[in-house]
Amino acid sequence: MSQVTDLAAPAAQAGGRRWLNTRQRWGAGLLLALALFGFVLPLVMDLDPVKQNYSRILAAPGAAELFGTDHLGRSMLARMSSAVQLSLGLSLLGVVTAAVPGVLLGVLAGWRGGWVDRALGVLADTLLALPGLLLVLLLVALAPGNFWTLYVGIALVLWIEYFRVVRLTTRTLMASPQIEASRLLGFGPGYIVRRHLWPALAPVVLTLGAFGAATAILAIAALGFVSVGLRPPTAELGLMMTELLPYYHEAPWILLQPIAAVFLLVLALNLLAGGRKP
């Protein structure tokens, strides 16, 4: 009996302490700073991203306006904070919405196998045959300028990746000696998921989530840049690039701000996901 118990232990120990390495700490710190800028700053300062002041058009950064103003005299600090909040919030919401069904269906398919695995695999392959960006564009065309179309489109595109990775990992784990030992000891599905499956799946799911959020941010910005995403006067990073591009020679600092925000958001998420334990 003790030998069987020893076989069941390694998977539980594998899900033990996991500390962030240097790269991941940098990514987490940068992401936290951006989240504070987007979500907390509007709570402590009176920021209005749509308020116009024609007496201060294209004002340079200074004491009155830390980030300057755009071509309509709107505060770039307020608009950048709102845009970061929108991009980060929408991408994380889409990732969570995609991860929940993707992980659950992946575990179900890998655990049960048989016709359940085949049916869910066919569904995922069918949706995968349609390019993700095209699917988002189709939804945006149905209801242009709405948040829900971007949200639903991102979730529909991302869940398939979770499903495929989790299904393969679950299928491998279900044939492992650790889970066989737990079954022999009479442990139920809840124990197996908690002690064996989730500790092995959690790092994979979190990595997919970070990369998925970065992909979603780029997709939202790309749709806004080609003017098929959200509509003015919404503060959105890609849309702001398009609006500010004609004023690059007069005020290059205002165009560089949304570009830098996209870069920092994607960099933070990639550092958080791509780190390796030393």
C-alpha positions as CSV (number, residue, x, y, z in Angstrom):
1,M,0.0,0.0,0.0
2,S,2.8,2.4,0.8
3,Q,4.4,1.8,-2.6
4,V,1.1,2.7,-4.3
5,T,0.9,5.8,-2.2
6,D,4.4,6.8,-3.3
7,L,3.4,6.5,-6.9
8,A,0.5,9.0,-6.4
9,A,2.8,11.6,-4.7
10,P,4.9,13.0,-7.5
11,A,2.1,14.7,-9.4
12,A,0.9,16.4,-6.3
13,Q,4.5,17.5,-5.5
14,A,4.9,18.8,-9.1
15,G,2.1,21.3,-8.4
16,G,3.8,22.6,-5.3
17,R,5.8,25.8,-5.0
18,R,6.4,27.7,-8.2
19,W,8.3,30.9,-7.9
20,L,8.6,33.5,-10.7
21,N,12.0,33.9,-12.2
22,T,13.6,37.3,-13.0
23,R,12.0,37.6,-16.4
24,Q,8.6,36.8,-15.1
25,R,8.9,39.2,-12.2
26,W,9.8,42.0,-14.7
27,G,6.7,41.0,-16.7
28,A,4.5,40.9,-13.7
29,G,5.8,44.2,-12.4
30,L,5.3,45.9,-15.8
31,L,1.8,44.5,-16.2
32,L,0.9,45.6,-12.7
33,A,2.1,49.2,-13.4
34,L,0.1,49.3,-16.6
35,A,-3.0,47.9,-14.8
36,L,-2.6,50.6,-12.1
37,F,-2.3,53.3,-14.9
38,G,-5.4,52.0,-16.6
39,F,-7.7,51.1,-13.8
40,V,-6.6,53.0,-10.7
41,L,-5.5,56.3,-12.1
42,P,-9.0,57.3,-13.2
43,L,-10.2,56.7,-9.7
44,V,-7.8,59.1,-8.1
45,M,-7.7,61.8,-10.8
46,D,-10.5,63.6,-12.6
47,L,-9.8,62.3,-16.1
48,D,-12.2,62.8,-19.1
49,P,-11.0,61.1,-22.3
50,V,-13.5,62.9,-24.5
51,K,-13.4,66.4,-23.2
52,Q,-12.2,68.8,-25.8
53,N,-10.2,72.1,-25.4
54,Y,-9.6,73.9,-28.6
55,S,-7.3,76.4,-27.0
56,R,-4.8,73.7,-26.2
57,I,-4.6,71.7,-29.5
58,L,-1.4,69.5,-29.8
59,A,0.0,70.9,-26.6
60,A,3.4,69.5,-25.6
61,P,3.7,67.5,-22.4
62,G,4.1,69.7,-19.4
63,A,2.8,70.5,-15.9
64,A,-0.7,71.2,-17.1
65,E,-0.9,68.1,-19.3
66,L,1.6,65.4,-18.4
67,F,1.2,63.6,-21.7
68,G,0.1,66.6,-23.8
69,T,-3.1,66.9,-25.8
70,D,-4.2,65.6,-29.2
71,H,-5.6,67.3,-32.3
72,L,-8.9,68.1,-30.6
73,G,-7.3,69.3,-27.4
74,R,-8.2,66.2,-25.4
75,S,-6.0,65.1,-22.6
76,M,-3.6,62.3,-23.7
77,L,-3.2,61.2,-20.1
78,A,-6.9,60.6,-19.9
79,R,-7.1,58.9,-23.3
80,M,-4.1,56.7,-22.7
81,S,-5.4,55.6,-19.3
82,S,-8.8,54.8,-20.8
83,A,-7.2,53.0,-23.8
84,V,-5.0,50.8,-21.7
85,Q,-7.9,50.0,-19.5
86,L,-10.0,49.0,-22.5
87,S,-7.3,46.9,-24.2
88,L,-6.1,45.1,-21.1
89,G,-9.6,44.6,-19.7
90,L,-11.1,43.3,-22.9
91,S,-8.2,41.0,-23.6
92,L,-8.2,39.5,-20.1
93,L,-12.0,39.1,-20.2
94,G,-11.8,37.3,-23.5
95,V,-9.0,35.1,-22.3
96,V,-10.9,34.0,-19.2
97,T,-14.0,33.4,-21.2
98,A,-12.1,31.3,-23.6
99,A,-10.1,29.4,-21.0
100,V,-13.0,28.2,-18.9
101,P,-14.8,26.2,-21.7
102,G,-11.5,25.3,-23.4
103,V,-10.1,23.7,-20.3
104,L,-13.3,22.0,-19.2
105,L,-13.9,20.6,-22.7
106,G,-10.3,19.6,-23.0
107,V,-10.3,17.7,-19.8
108,L,-13.6,16.0,-20.7
109,A,-12.3,14.9,-24.1
110,G,-9.0,13.7,-22.8
111,W,-10.6,11.9,-19.8
112,R,-13.5,10.2,-21.5
113,G,-12.0,9.6,-25.0
114,G,-14.2,7.7,-27.5
115,W,-17.0,9.5,-29.2
116,V,-16.9,12.4,-26.8
117,D,-13.3,13.1,-27.8
118,R,-14.0,12.7,-31.5
119,A,-17.1,14.9,-31.4
120,L,-15.3,17.8,-29.6
121,G,-12.3,17.3,-31.8
122,V,-14.5,17.7,-34.9
123,L,-16.1,20.9,-33.5
124,A,-12.7,22.4,-32.7
125,D,-11.3,21.5,-36.1
126,T,-14.3,23.0,-37.9
127,L,-13.9,26.3,-36.1
128,L,-10.1,26.2,-36.6
129,A,-10.7,25.9,-40.4
130,L,-12.0,29.5,-40.3
131,P,-9.2,32.0,-39.8
132,G,-9.5,33.7,-36.4
133,L,-9.1,37.3,-37.7
134,L,-11.8,36.6,-40.4
135,L,-14.2,35.3,-37.7
136,V,-13.7,38.5,-35.7
137,L,-14.2,40.6,-38.8
138,L,-17.4,38.8,-39.6
139,L,-18.8,39.5,-36.1
140,V,-17.6,43.2,-36.3
141,A,-19.4,43.5,-39.6
142,L,-22.7,42.3,-38.0
143,A,-22.5,45.0,-35.2
144,P,-19.8,47.6,-36.0
145,G,-18.3,49.6,-33.2
146,N,-19.7,47.4,-30.4
147,F,-17.6,46.0,-27.5
148,W,-19.4,42.7,-27.5
149,T,-18.4,41.7,-31.0
150,L,-14.7,42.0,-30.2
151,Y,-15.2,40.2,-26.9
152,V,-17.1,37.3,-28.5
153,G,-14.8,37.1,-31.4
154,I,-11.7,36.9,-29.2
155,A,-13.2,34.2,-27.0
156,L,-14.3,32.1,-30.0
157,V,-10.9,32.2,-31.5
158,L,-8.9,31.5,-28.3
159,W,-10.8,28.7,-26.7
160,I,-9.7,26.2,-29.4
161,E,-6.1,26.5,-28.4
162,Y,-6.9,25.8,-24.7
163,F,-9.0,22.8,-25.8
164,R,-6.3,21.2,-28.0
165,V,-3.5,21.6,-25.5
166,V,-5.5,20.5,-22.5
167,R,-7.0,17.5,-24.3
168,L,-3.5,16.2,-25.3
169,T,-2.1,16.8,-21.8
170,T,-5.0,15.2,-20.1
171,R,-4.9,12.2,-22.4
172,T,-1.2,11.7,-21.5
173,L,-1.8,12.2,-17.7
174,M,-4.7,9.8,-17.6
175,A,-2.3,6.9,-18.6
176,S,0.3,7.9,-16.1
177,P,1.2,5.6,-13.1
178,Q,0.3,8.3,-10.6
179,I,-3.4,8.5,-11.7
180,E,-3.6,4.7,-12.0
181,A,-2.3,4.5,-8.4
182,S,-4.9,7.0,-7.2
183,R,-7.7,5.0,-8.9
184,L,-6.5,1.8,-7.3
185,L,-6.6,3.6,-3.9
186,G,-10.3,4.5,-4.6
187,F,-9.9,8.2,-5.1
188,G,-12.6,9.9,-7.1
189,P,-12.5,12.3,-10.0
190,G,-12.4,15.4,-7.8
191,Y,-9.2,14.2,-6.1
192,I,-7.6,13.3,-9.4
193,V,-8.3,16.7,-10.9
194,R,-7.2,18.5,-7.8
195,R,-4.0,16.5,-7.1
196,H,-2.9,15.4,-10.5
197,L,-4.5,17.1,-13.5
198,W,-4.7,20.8,-12.4
199,P,-1.1,21.0,-11.0
200,A,0.2,19.8,-14.4
201,L,-2.3,21.9,-16.4
202,A,-2.0,25.2,-14.5
203,P,1.4,26.3,-15.8
204,V,0.3,25.5,-19.4
205,V,-3.0,27.3,-19.1
206,L,-1.4,30.4,-17.5
207,T,1.2,30.5,-20.3
208,L,-1.5,30.2,-22.9
209,G,-3.5,32.9,-21.2
210,A,-0.6,35.3,-21.2
211,F,0.2,34.7,-24.9
212,G,-3.6,34.8,-25.7
213,A,-4.0,38.2,-24.0
214,A,-1.0,39.6,-25.9
215,T,-2.6,38.2,-29.2
216,A,-5.9,39.8,-28.3
217,I,-4.4,43.2,-27.6
218,L,-2.7,43.1,-31.0
219,A,-5.9,42.0,-32.7
220,I,-7.9,44.8,-31.0
221,A,-5.3,47.4,-32.0
222,A,-5.1,46.1,-35.6
223,L,-8.8,46.3,-36.0
224,G,-8.9,49.8,-34.6
225,F,-6.0,50.9,-36.9
226,V,-7.9,49.8,-40.0
227,S,-11.0,51.5,-38.7
228,V,-13.2,48.3,-38.4
229,G,-13.1,48.0,-34.7
230,L,-14.4,50.5,-32.1
231,R,-15.5,53.9,-33.3
232,P,-14.6,57.5,-32.2
233,P,-14.6,59.1,-29.7
234,T,-13.7,55.8,-27.9
235,A,-10.1,55.9,-26.7
236,E,-8.6,52.7,-28.2
237,L,-4.9,52.3,-29.0
238,G,-5.2,51.2,-32.6
239,L,-7.8,53.8,-33.4
240,M,-5.7,56.5,-31.7
241,M,-2.8,55.6,-34.0
242,T,-4.9,56.2,-37.0
243,E,-6.3,59.5,-35.7
244,L,-2.9,60.9,-34.7
245,L,-0.9,59.7,-37.7
246,P,-1.5,62.9,-39.7
247,Y,0.0,65.0,-36.9
248,Y,3.2,63.1,-36.6
249,H,5.5,65.9,-37.9
250,E,3.8,68.5,-35.7
251,A,3.6,66.4,-32.5
252,P,5.4,63.1,-32.7
253,W,5.0,62.5,-29.0
254,I,1.3,61.9,-29.2
255,L,1.6,59.2,-31.9
256,L,4.4,57.4,-30.0
257,Q,2.3,57.1,-26.9
258,P,-0.3,54.5,-28.1
259,I,2.5,52.6,-30.0
260,A,4.5,52.5,-26.8
261,A,1.5,51.3,-24.8
262,V,0.9,48.4,-27.2
263,F,4.6,47.5,-27.1
264,L,4.7,47.5,-23.3
265,L,1.5,45.5,-22.9
266,V,2.7,42.8,-25.2
267,L,6.2,42.8,-23.8
268,A,4.8,42.4,-20.2
269,L,2.6,39.5,-21.2
270,N,5.3,37.8,-23.2
271,L,7.8,38.1,-20.3
272,L,5.3,36.8,-17.9
273,A,4.5,33.8,-20.1
274,G,7.9,33.1,-21.6
275,G,10.1,32.9,-18.5
276,R,11.8,29.7,-17.6
277,K,12.8,28.5,-14.2
278,P,16.6,28.6,-13.7
